[in-house]
């Protein structure tokens, strides 16, 4: 439990035991489940936490309450990592009122069949206020960031935006720091979090940014990651760039999927050629052995991409297929992409990669594609050079 100011407490807990967030994303530095408490004339608990850390969260809550009884539980987001203690809260304090969007209240029985919340909820919509005393929460719809029931709230008294999953990042606060800074450490894991979890919903993010852009923000309090109290414009600008699907860095991401290593050799040669051509920002990844969420992050970060893959079963080697499928569902767009395929008797990787990329909006596929037969040869180098030059043109 931490004091954010004289009457607001941080209740969140770290999870360092979790293996994969959402059962799919590597979180080597853990994750934080953030929650807050406003101690005013009336008391509001701002979200709960994941059930795995429920007991630690309860300890924080009781300590912060200091014997007071909460009047409201504000639910910004109903996803289980933020709401697992709702049932316990309603049972613990019979006078407690749950405050949430209409959609959240409608969905509540899906998660808490045994809880009778009739007469104990208050539905809020865009523009509604919840006055606690000096603190007044103004609710702002944030539907589809990244669930349909999401609300955020703005407390004019201390200029705080309770931003739900927006502006969150991977990493336990004991590892990544309680308060954010404008360094690359925040951006790296916030970017990976954004594109893999929120990234599909760029239009709703833009809508939310439009609603909050004129608010005098002094603090952003997300449900994951550091509390942000400085350099707020930097975070907002990054979110604006990401949600418009614009590249953050002018550079090239080289992603390869190689069965026996020959396609990897070609990919490494491409990196040499890129450096010879004066490209400053280059990232390369072996899709077979790297964190796929980080690969998605890099694909969105850079302005251009080269994909090199082996043919397999008359189609595409599965790590590349998985990668491109993830880009499809996350809304990859507004990029130039060059293709390199490898095949020993009937190359097929290029055809599948082109089909998958063609389904993405505003993705320009650079011609001609380079086909390697089994292993890169001296005569392939001019073709790879020409492909790089075409991509850079």
N, C-alpha and C positions, 0 to 999 in steps of 0.2 A: 504494500500500500504506500503511495506517495502523495504528497500535497502538490497540486498544480497551482493553487493559490489558497487564500485563507478559507474558502468554503467549497472547493472542488478537489476531489480526490481521484487518483488513478487506482483502480481496483484490479487491473489486469494481471495475468499470470503467464509465465513462460512455459513452453513445452519443449524440453530438450531430449525427450525420449521418443518423440514421433519419428517414424521412419520415412513416410511419404505424406505430404500434405494432399488432401483430397484423394488419397490412395494412389497418386500418380506423380507428384512433383517432389524431387529430392530437396530436402531442406537440411543440409549439413550443419547449419547454424541454428536449427530449431525454428520455432514460430512463437509469436506472442498472440494471446487472445486478450484484446483490450476491452476495457469496461471502465465506466466512470461513475462518480457519485457527486451530486450537487446537494449541498447541505444549506438550504435556505429556510424561509418560513415553512415551506413544504419541501420534502425530500424526494429526489428523483434518482433512481438507479438507471444508468444509461447502458442497456444491454447486459447480458450475462457472459457466459463463456462456454467452451467445449466441456462435455461431460468428463473427459479424461483428467481435467484439472479442476473439477468441481469443488473438491474439499479445500484446496488451497484458495480458490476464489471465495468460498464462504468465509474462511478465516479473514481474508482481506476486508470483506464486506462488514462483518461484525465489528472488526477493529475500527473501521472508518465510521460506522454508524455511531459508535460510542453510546449505545443504548437507545438511540432514536429509532423510530419506526418509519420505514419508507412509505410514502404516499403513492408514488407512481413507479412503475417499471416501463421505461420507454424502449420499445423494440424497433430499432432502425432496420434490422435485417434478420429474417427468420431462419437463415441457414444454421444447421445444428452446431457449428463451431462457435456461434454467438448466442445461442438461445437454449442450450440444453437445460438450464436451471430455471426456466420459466415455470414449470409445474411446481418445483420446489418452492419458488418465491410465492406463488399464489397460495400454497398450503401453509407456508410459514407465517404469512401476514394476511389474515382474512379481510382486512380493510384495504388491501392494496388494489390499485386500479392499473390495468395494463393499457398502455397507450401505443397505438400502432395504426398503420394504414388499413383501409377496408380490406384490401387483398390479404394482408398479413393475418388479420382476424379471421377471414374466411379460411385461410390455410391452416390455422392453428390446430384444429382437430386432427389434421393429418399427422401431426407430430406428437400430440398430447391427447389421445383418445380418452384417457381416464380423467381428465381435468374438466370440470364444469366451470367455464368462464362467463356464463350468462350473468349479465348485470355487473360485470367486473371489468369491462373494457370501455375504452374511449377511442372512437375512431377519429383520426385526424387526416386532413387532406392539405393540399397545397395552400399555403398562406395561413393556416390555422396557428393559433398561439396557445402555449401552455405556460401560464404565469405561476411561478413558484415563490415570488417575493421580488427581490431585486432582479433575479434571473428570469427571463422570459424566453422560451424556446419557440422559434418560428420554424414551422415544418415546410420542407421543400421536397416535392416528389422527385425521386431518382429512379423511376421505374426502369428495369432492365439494366441496372448497374449492380450486379449482373443478374438479379432476380426481379420478377415483376412487382414485388411488394415493397421494394426498398424506399425508405425515406431518409433524408438527412435533416439535421436541425441546426439552426444558427442561434446562438445566445448573444444577443446584442450587448448585454452587460459586460461580458469579458471578451467579446469579439471572437468567440470560438465556434468553429464549424465542426460538428460531429458528423463525420463524412462517410460512415459505414465502411464498405470495402474500398472506396475511392481513396487514393493516396496511401494505400497500404503497401507493405513490402514483406518479403520473407525475412526471417531472422529473429531469434529471441532477443529481447531488449538487453538481457545480461551479456549478450554477445555483440550486438550491433549498436548499443547505446540507447539511452532513454529518449534523448532529444535528437532530432535529425539535424543534419548540416547539409551544405550544398556540395559535399564532396562526391566523388565517383562511387563510393561505397553505397550510398543511398540509391543513386540512380541505377546501379547495376542490378540489385535485387528488386528494386521497385519496378524496373523495366521488365524483368523476367516475370514478376508477379502480374504486371498489367497485361502484357500481351498473351499470356497463357490463360488468364482467368477472366479478365475484363475485356480483352482486346477486340473480341467480335463486336462489341457494343459501342463502337466509336460514335455513332450518331447520338445515342442517349447521353454519352459523356459530354459531347459538345453542347447538348441541351442543358445539362447541369451546369457546365462552366458558364454558359450564358446567364444563368440565373444567379450565380454567386459572384460574377466578376466585379460587380459594383459594391459588394459588401465590404466594409472595413475589417478585413480579417486580421486577427492578431495571433490566432492559433488554429491549426488543423489537427483534429483528434480522430484518427482512423481506428478501425477495428483490428488492424494488424500493423505492427511496425512502430517506429518512433512517433512521439508527439512532436509536431512541427511548430516551432515558435519563431523561427527566423527564416529569412530568404524565401518567404512564401511565394513570391512572384516566380522564382526559379522553378518551383514544383508545379505551379499552375501552368507555366509556359511549356514545361515538358509534357504535361498531360494534354495540353492543347495540340502540340506537335504529334504525339502518339495517337490521339483520337481522330486526327485528320488523316492518319495513315501516311503522313509525310516522313521522309527519312530524317533521322536525327543526325546522322553522320554521312558525309559524302565519302563513300568508300565502297569496298567490294567484299562480300562474304562468299567464300569458296566452300561449298559443302560437297563431300564425296562419300560414296558408299561402294566399297571395294571388297570383292570376295576373297581374292588371293593376293591383293596388294598392288596389282598392276594399274588399276584405276587410280589408286592413291598416288602412285608415282607420277601419273599425268597431272593430278591435281597439284602436287607440289611443284611441278614444272610450271604450271600456270601461275603460281604465286611468284616464282622467279621472274617470269615474263612481266607480270604486273609491276614488280619492283623496277625492272628495267624500263618500263614505260612511265615511271615516275609516280605511280599510285602510292599515296602516303598511308592511307588507312586500309588495312587488309586483315581479315580474320579467316582462318581456315579450320574446318572441323571434320573429323572422321565420324560420320553419322552412326557407324556401327559400335562406337565405343565412348560416346560422349552423352552428356545430359541433353535429351531431346528438347526439354523446355528452354535450355540455354541456346540451342540451335534456332528455335523459333524466335527467341529474343533477338539474336544477331541478324536473322533474316529481315526482321522489321527495322532494326536499327540502321542498316546500311542502305544506300541508295541503289545498289546493283548487286546481282548475285550470279554466281556460276555454279551450276550443279553438274556433277560428274558421277555416273553410276554404271554399274554392270547390268547386263541383261540377265534375266533369271526366269526359268519356266515360261519362256516365250512372252515374258512381260518385264517387270522392273524389280530389281533387288529390293527386298522388303524394307530395309532401313530407309531408303530413299522414298519409297512409297509412303511409309508412315510419316516421314517428314513433310512431304508435299500435301498429304491428306490433312495434317494438322494446320498447315498454312491455309488450305482451303477453308476449313471450318472457323479459323480465326480471322478471316477477312483480309488476307494478304492482297495488296494492291499497290498501284502507282510505282512500279519498279520495272527495271530492265533486267532480263535474265538471259544468260547464254547457256547452251547445253552441250555436254560431252557424254557420249555413250560408248560403252565397250561391249563387244560381243565376239565370240569365237567363230560362230558359223551362221547365225541369223540374228543380228543385232535388233533388239526390240525395246531397249530402255528408252531411247530417244522418243519413240512414238508415244509411249505411255507418259513420259514426263511432259511432252508437249500437250497432250490431251488434258492432263491435270492442270497445267499452268494456264491453258486457254480458257478454263472455266473461271479463272480469277479476274476480277475487274481491273482494267487498265494496266495489265501486265504486258509489256512488250517483249516478245521473244526474238532474240537476235539471231539472224541467219548469217552464214550457214552453220548448222550443227556440225560438230566434229565427231566422226566415228573412228574409234580405235579398234583394231582387230587383235584381241588377246593381250598385247602389250604395246606400250608406246615405243615408236621407232623414230629414227632420225628424221624421216620424211614427215612425221606427224607434227614436229615442232613448228614449222612455218604455218601449218594449219591452225595450231593453237594460238600462235602469235596473231594471225589474221582475225581469229575469233575475239581475242582480247581487244584488238584495235577497233573492231566493229562495236564492241560493247562500250568502249570509251568514246566513241565518236558522238 
